Amino acid sequence: MAQTRPSLYLKQGEERRLRAGHLWVFSNEVDSARSPLKAFEPGQDATLRDHSGRPLGTAYVNPHSLICARLISRDPERGLDESLLVHRLNLALALRERHFPTPHYRLVHGDGDGLSGLVIDRYGDTCVVQPNTAGMDRALDAIISALQRVLAPAHVLVRADSPLRELEGLESTVDWAGGAGPDALEIIENGLTFSVPATTGQKTGWYYDHRANRARIAPYVRGMRVLDVFSYAGAWGLQALAAGAESLVAVDSSSDALDALDANAERNGLGEHVTGVEGDAFDVLKALRQDGERFDAVIVDPPAFVKRKKDLKAGLSGYRRLNQLALQVLEKNGVLISASCSAHVDEQQLLGEVLGAARHVDRSLQLVERGGQAPDHPEHPAIPESRYLKALFTRVAPAWSTP
C-alpha cells in the first residue's frame, strides 16, 4: 500500500527548472495558499506537485530554509527510505571503486549523487557522515543502516557540525554511531599516507576534492622552493615535496593543523624539508615580503571567501588581495597555483582577480592549466552550484616588454 504524503504545490511555471533536472525548490516558488510551508515539519517527506497538481516526485521539506524542499525521487511513490538509500549508495560506490584503488574518498557528494544535503567521506573502515539538511538529519538512522548494508564500516562518525546546518535551523553535534571509533582518520592519497584528528579536524577531516589537482603538481614544483598557504595537514605541500620540491614553508593559522602536518611529513620521510609558520595568511605573507623572502612556487587554497551571494564583492576583493600578496613573494618566472572553493565565484571571476593582482604588481600571467573537483565530487549537470572548485595553474613572469 502506497504511503500517503502531504503535497507541496508550486506556483504556476515554477516547475520548469525542476523538469530540466534541478533538485531544489525555493520558498518563493511554493503556492503557499494551497500548501502553507508552516504546515510541514522540518525534514518531512512530501509529494511535490506542479500548479495543475501533476506529481513531480517526492521531496523533503524544511519550512525554515530558503531552499525549502529538495527533490529525492522523480517517482512519486519513492521516498527517502532505507531502500532508496541503499540503491544510491551502491551507485555511488561503483563510481568511486572505478577511480580509486584504496577506500579513501568521498562516497556521497550531495546533489551530485542524488542525495541532496548528504555528505559521506570514507577513511578505510571508518565513514564520516554529514547530514547537512533537515531531511537528511531526520533520515539519519536509515542512512547509517543503509551504509552498514552496503559497506559494513567498522566505525561511523556523525559530523553534524557543518555551518550549513545553521541555515537549516539545526543543532551542531559530533558523535560516534554505535560505539566510539579511532582518535585519528587515515588517508592514502596519490601514494602518500596522512592522518588527521577524527572529531576535531576540518570538515569531515580531509579535503578530498583537490586530489586530482594535487596529483598533477610535479612539473610545477620539481626542484623548487614552495610556499603553501592555508596548508592544513599538508595535502598540497607534502605532495609537492614528494613530487620533487626542494623545500616547503607551510602557513596555517591553526597550531593543531601544523602539528598534523609535521607528523604527516615524518610519516612520509619528508620532515627535514618542512618549515611550519603559524599565523594569519595575510599577515604572514606581508611579513615574508618585508623580510625579502622569495619562493619559486606559491600555492594558495583558502577557505570559501564567498559563502553567500551578497558577499561576492567583498570576497572577490579578498581573492585579489591574497593573490597580490602571494605574487609579491614569488620569484621571477615563478608558479602560482590559486584555488577557490566558493560556489558563488566562477572560474572566470577568480581568474580575473588573479590577473588583476598580477597587473597591479607589474607581472605577466600565463594560464597553463585549469583544475576542478575530483571524480568523487561529481557535479550535477543541472545545478551550477555543484561545480564549486577551481584551481588555476599559472606561470608568472616579469611584465611583457620588447627586448
N, C-alpha and C positions, 0 to 999 in steps of 0.2 A: 504494500500500500504506500503510495507516494506521500512524502512528508508535506504537511501544509505549512507554507511560509507566508508571512506578510508580503505585500507587494510594495515596491518603491517605484513610483511613476516619474517619468521625465517630462519636462516641458516639451512642447512641440518643436521638432527639429533637433533637439539636443542629443539624439541617438546617433547622429551621423559619425561623429568621431569614434564612438564605440563600435559601430558597424565596420569602420575602417580598421579596427584592430586594437584600439586603445582599451585600457582596463580601468581607468579612473573616472569617477563621477564627482563633480564639484557641487557644493551645496546650492549654488545659484542656478544649477541646471535641473533641480528637483521641482516637480509640481507639488508644492507644499500644501496646497489646498486639498489635494486628493490623498497625499501620503505625508503628513507632517513628520519632519525628522525627529521631533521630540517624542514621538510615539515609539521610537526604536531604542533598544538598549545598545550600549557600545559593544560592537562586535557581533551583533545579531545577524543571522542569515536572512536573506530576503530574495524574492523573485524580482529581478529588475525588468521593468516594462517600459515600452515607449508610450507616447501620448495616447495612442489608439488602444493600448492595452496588450499589444503583442509582446510576448516574453523575449527578452534579450539574453537571458541566462540567470544564473544565481550570483549573488554578491554578498559581501558582508558590509554592514553599515556602522558608521560612527557619527552620531549627530553632533559631536563636539569638535569635529575636524573639518578643515576646509575641503580636503578630499574626503567626502562624506560616505563614499561607497567605492568598493573595489571589486571588479568582476572576477569571479573564480572559475566559472564554467559557462560555456555557451549553451550547455544542456540545462534547461530549467528544472530538471529532475535531480541534478547532481549538486550537492552542497559541499561545504568544506568539512569532509569527514575523513576517517582513517583510510578508507578505501581509495579515495581520490589522492590523498597524501602519499600513500604507498606507490601509486601509479606515477605520480610526478617525481617522486624521489628516485624511482628506478630509471626514469628517463634522464634525470639529471646525472645520476651515477654513470650511465652509459657514456655520456659525453665526456665526463672527466677521465674515465678509465681509458678512453681512446687517446687522450692527450698527455696524460701524466703517468710515469712509471711507478710512482710511490703514492701512498694515500695521504697526500698533503696538498690540499686545495680548498677552494670554496665549492662546497657541494650544492648549495642553493643560493641563487642570486636574485631573489625577489621577483620582480616583473619578468626578468629575462628567462626565468624557469617556470613561469605561470603560477607563482606563489607570491603574489604581491604583498609586501610587508614582512617577508620572512627571509632571514639570512642564516645559513648553516655553514660553518667552516670546519674542515676535518684536519685533525692533527694526529695522524696514525690511528690509534684505538680510542682517541678522545674526540668527541664532537662538541662544538660550541654553537649553541642556538641563540639567535637574536630575534625575539618576537617584537617587531617594531611598531605594530599597529594593534588596535583593539581586537580586530578579528583574529589575528594570529595569537594574541595573548589569550583569548578565550578558547582557542583550539590547542593550547599548549600540550595538554595531556595526550591528545590524539597525535600531535606532531612527534612527541617523544616515543609513543607506542609504534607509530609508523617507522620511525628511524630505527628502532630496535628490530623490527621485522625485516628491514632492508639491509642494515649494516651490522646490527648487534654490537655496537661500540661498547667498550668496557666502561666508559665514563661519558656522561653528558653534563656539560656545564651550561646553565642558562644565564646568559649575559643580558638581562633585561635592564640595561643601563644606557641605552643609546639616547642621545638628545632628541631623536625623532619621537620617542615616547612622550616627551613633554607636550609636543604638538597634538598628540592623541589623547591627552589628559590622563596618562598612565603613570603609575609609580615606577621608581627605579629600584631594581633589586639585582643581586648577583647570588646565585646559589647552585649547588650541585643537585641534580636529579637522581635519586636512588643511591645516595651514598657519596661521600667525598672522593674526589679524584686527586690527581697529582698536583704538586705545587707549581710545576713548570710544564709548558707545552713544547714539544719537539717538532722541528720543521726541517725538511730536506728540500732545498731549492737550488736548482742549477748546479748540483754537485757539492754544495756546502751544507753543513748542518748548523742549525740555530736553536736556541732555547729562549723562551720568554715566559714571564710570570703568567700563571693561568688566570687568576682572578683580578689582577690589577694592571695587566697590560692594556695598551691602547686598542680600541675597537674590540675585536674578538681575541686579540693577542698579536696578530700579524697582518701585514698588508700584502695579500697575495696578488692584488690587481696589477702591480707593476712587474711581475715576474718575467714576462716576455720582454719588456724593455730592459730589465737588468741582464737578461741573457745575451743581449746584443752589445754589451758595453765595451768589450775587449778593444776594438780598433780605436775607440775614443779615449782610452785611458792607459794603454800599454806604455810603460816607461815614464809615466807622468806623475807629478805631484798633484794629488787630488784633494779637494775640499768638498766635504759632504755636509750640506746644511740641512737641518731637521733630520738628523741621522737616525733617530730612534735606536733600534738594536743592531743596526749595521747592515741592513739588507743591500742597500746600494754600495756603501763604502767598502765593505768586506768583499763583495763580489768584484768590485773594481780591483782590489788588491789581488784577489785570486786570478784575475784576468791579466795581471802583469803590471799593475800600477807600482810606482816606486815607493810611495808613501801616502798616508791618509791622515788628514786632520778632520775629525768628526765633531760637529757642533750640534748640541741639543740643550734645551732648557731644563731637561729632567736628569737629575743625577742617577736615578734608577735606570733610565734608558741607557746612559753611558756605561753604567756598571754592567748591564746586559751586553752591550757592545764589546766591552773589554773581555768578558767571559767568552763570548762567541768568537772573538779574534783568537784567543788562546785555544779554544776548541778546534779551530781550523788551522792552527800553526801560523797565524798572521800577526800575533801580538806585538812583535818588535817593530812593526811598521806603522803603528797606530798612535795618534795623539788625540785625546778627547778634550774638548773645550765646553764647559758648561756655561750657558748664558742665553739671553735673548738673541735670536738670529740677527736682527737688525743691529743691535749693539755690538755683537761680536764682529760682524762684517765691517762696521765703522772702525773698530779698534784695529783690526787686521790691516785695513787700508792705511790708517795713521802710522802703524808700525812698519809700513813698507813691505808687508808680506805679499807674495805673489804665488799663484798656482797655475799649473798647466791646464787643469780641468776643474770646473766647479759644477756641482750638482745641487740644484735647489728643488726640493719636493715638499712644499709646505702643506699644512692643513688647509681646508677649504677657507678661502677668504670671502667667498660669496655664498652664504647659506640661504639667503632669501633674495628675491629679485630686487627688492628695494635697496639692498646693499651693493648692487652692481657697481655703481660709480666709485664708492669708497674701496671696494675690493679690487677693481682694476687699478686704482691708484697704488694699492698695496703691492700688487704684482709688478708695477712699474718701478717702485722704489726698491723692492727686493732684488730684482734683476739688475738694476743700475748699480747697486752696491756689490753684487756678485761680479759684474763686469769690471769694477774698479780694482778688484784683487786678482784679475785674470791676466796672465802673460799675453804678449802679442802672439797671434795665431793660436790662441787657446781654444778650448772646448767648453761650451756652456750647455748643460743639459737642464732644461727648465720644464717643470711639470705643474699641472693643476688638476685637482680633483673636484673643483667646483662645477656642479652640473649646470649652473646658470651662466658659466663662462664658456663660450665655444672656442674651438681651436684658433680661429682667425682672430678673435679678440685677444687671446693670450699672445699669439704671435705679434699682434700689433703693439702690445705693451713691451715685449722683449725688443722689438725693432725700435720703438721709441726710446727705450733705455739706451740702446746701442748708439743711436744718433746723438743722444744727449751727451754721451761721453766720447763722441767722435770716433766711433768704431764702426766697421762694416760687419754685416752679419750674413752668413750663408746658412740656409736651412738645408741640412744634409739628409735628415731622416725624420719621420714622424712616427710616434708610437701611441698606442691606445691600450685598452684594458685586455688582459689575458683571456684565453678561451674559457676559463672557469668563471668569468664575469660576462656572460653573453648579453648582448643588447636586445631589447625588444624593438623590432623594426618600426612599430607604430608609436613608440614612446621616445621622443628625442631625449628626454631627461635621463634615459637609461644609458646614454652614451656620455659619460661624465668625465672620463680620464683622458688627459692629454699629456704627451711628452714630446718636447722639441729637442732634437739633437742638432746643435749648431756649431759652426766654426766662427770664431770672432777674430778679425784681423784689424790692423790699422785702417783708417778711413781710406777708401779708394782714392788714388791720386795718379796723375800722369807722371811716369818716370822721366 
